[in-house]
Amino acid sequence: MVTSGTKSVLLFLLCFTGIRHADASKDGIVGFGISLYPDLCCQACHDSLSALYLSCTTFHHGGGMSGMDMRKRDDMVGMEGMETMGMTSDECRANNTAWLQTMAYCIRQRCDVDRYPADKQAECFRNQAVGGAPLPTFRDSLPATAPTVELAEDAMWLNVTSLVNSQLYFATHGTLGEFAREEYLHTKYSVALYFTVIGICILCGLQAQTASMIPSFRRRLQTPALWSRLQQHLFLPALLGSRRLEPLPGRIGYVPGRALSSFIAVYVILNVVFSAVSFRTFQPNIYFFSPQFETCEYVGNRTGTLSLANMSIAILFAGRNNVLIALTGWSQTTFLTLHRWTARVAAVQAVVHSIVYTLAYFQPGYEGAAAYAAKAAEPFYWWGIIATIAMCLAAAFAFLPFRASYYECFLLLHIALVVLTLIGCWYHLVPHFGFDYGYQVWLYICFAFWSADRLARFVRVAYYNPLGGSKAIVETVPDCDGIMCVTVFPRVAWGFGPAQHTFLYLPGLQGKFWESHPFSVAGWSVPGIASPPADCAPATTFNLSDSNEKVVNVESARVVSSATAVGPVHTPASIRFLIRAHTGVSSTIRRQLLSSPSQSPLELSVYTEGPYAGHRATLHPLYTTDTILCIAGGIGITHILGVIQEFEAARVRRERGGETQGKTRRNEIGANRFVLAWSAREMALIEHVKKDFLADAEGVECLFWCTGSSNRTATVESLQEGDEGHKSDSSVTAEMTGGVKLGRMNIESVLRASAEHGRQTAVLVCAPGAMVDEVTRQVVKCVRDGLRVDLVEEAFAW
């Protein structure tokens, strides 16, 4: 896709004049490790003279010459109308006095004007005039008397020492200089874009890491007035209205939040500016018949190079093991949003690249459709067309309804199209240009990001699982239709903590060894470390693959700390999930479980890849706040349970150890008030969690709402779980049954009752998109009213 313009110029350069670039380094990219014409004056002398025949030139008949812009010379046509090819070897030139003296004098005369030092003149003479041979030297080749005869512009032979034609030298020097300038700007702007985008992420990450390690830095940074304004107007609000994690009508997509939208806007504007500035033309030009074609060439090169740079950024942002996630504390959902935008911009630039090169052949001096058809028939050209089409299809098939409803199909198709794009780019660039100009470096970066992510996945799988896979036990949760408890026994369970998830491979279930599915971890135990009490049953996941719940995290669950045990009970390493069966692999597991005799537990072999998320930069507000308010919707309670268990574990450790000599650990939840507000549609699920996960949560204030009918109470009309709690409704019944309110949660009332003036409050929300958006809106109102509130979201937007 990239630098098709460069190919036409350099093809002419290599095929017509036989230019050699022995001085150019092959490491790096143009302008950064590679200089196209470090000896421009020497190069211009060489190119102005190299097409001339010498007395030692040999001739043979040929069927034609390749190259796009070659201007056929009359002297190349033989007696019988066949083209005659003249070949001048390096040995011929090194022994031809007219060539040596004319080149030496041109270099001395022209390079002195360019203030090119004498030692460099001698070096470039050796490279350009005698093919790198040590003899004859530059000094020995200088004529004793300056030549006085200037070559004609249409000269064909060099028989005596002469002056280079001044007009030809001017055109050659200007053409090469402008081309080198444009190529340098292409890579300069690509590198600037790269470091701007990645640099913003790194700076945000360093700020987050510093704030998490040095609480006083965070307090100084978040001065009340400034921080409040930033929260109200930039960090928290939706771009327009309140819709942010809830899909737009018709599920056409999402609108990123205001801060993320600002980042994306800066990114898009930079790409537009870098694609459109600093273009010049030079005439008379030895390569291009018209300034219009020259402009198309440069615009095509610029957009092609930027497209490759953006493609590598998109691949980085798509990775599960993207190091920027841990550095910044941003969610994978945020980086997937950035991934889609970078991929879209790369695709648009590839299309522009293709369009301007099509238009170029219809500019003055070119043959239009015939010239384009001839060029498009060349392998490098149609590989570029294939790459552009594949990239556009990859972006087009990533629209929300398709990727959410047919995720496995989308993923396979997406990967196949991206691989085809990279293959097309490789065969578009490398066979045509080789490795002399560094265009392939952008592809190396793409390959490196992709390979590093895959390698990290493999290492995680190999570390946490035995060779034949980990044993998994699947059981039903009583009175909860479609909810299963899955316990996996990996080789080790070190590294798991609150707010994490892992990916499970189930090759024996569907035969698709390449498929993995994200699950949030609801509980784990490590050998030799106290496990949860006996009444803490295999814990819960949340799988919101219902269309209104996919915004949270499909087939997911969250970590429950096992450190709250009273006595040391040694158990094998285990990880627990609670899965709500809908479509895909979860429904397959459910069918297998129901088909077993008496619905007895089902045993499977799985591989776990994880843990992911739960980074210090993400959870830091929970470690430095006075009050934690957790708001959960539906099966999103699983994310909250891990935080509750960590809170309880920290409380027990402080009681036993005297609060670590009077101080709370830096990465330990030390809040003195913890409020849980949970809205779910199944009473059985609420009772299950209360009994098996919250029975020992002594320091947690629990508030429950049941929004749907159940076998224990049918007071409230059944509601779609995607609507849970995202608005207050005074018309809904507010009676209590077993400590559970029947109706919808009034988020504003819950938030106002928990946040207090003069105290820091951290709000952790894990719920469907509409509910998360409502929580965000209410947090913004609290901040506007002078309350100190931080918001931590756990949400997955498709």
Order of alpha helices (4+ residues) and beta strands (2+ residues): alpha-beta-beta-alpha-beta-beta-alpha-alpha-alpha-alpha-alpha-alpha-alpha-alpha-alpha-alpha-alpha-alpha-alpha-alpha-alpha-alpha-beta-beta-beta-alpha-beta-beta-beta-beta-beta-alpha-beta-alpha-beta-alpha-beta-alpha-beta-beta-beta-alpha-beta-alpha-beta
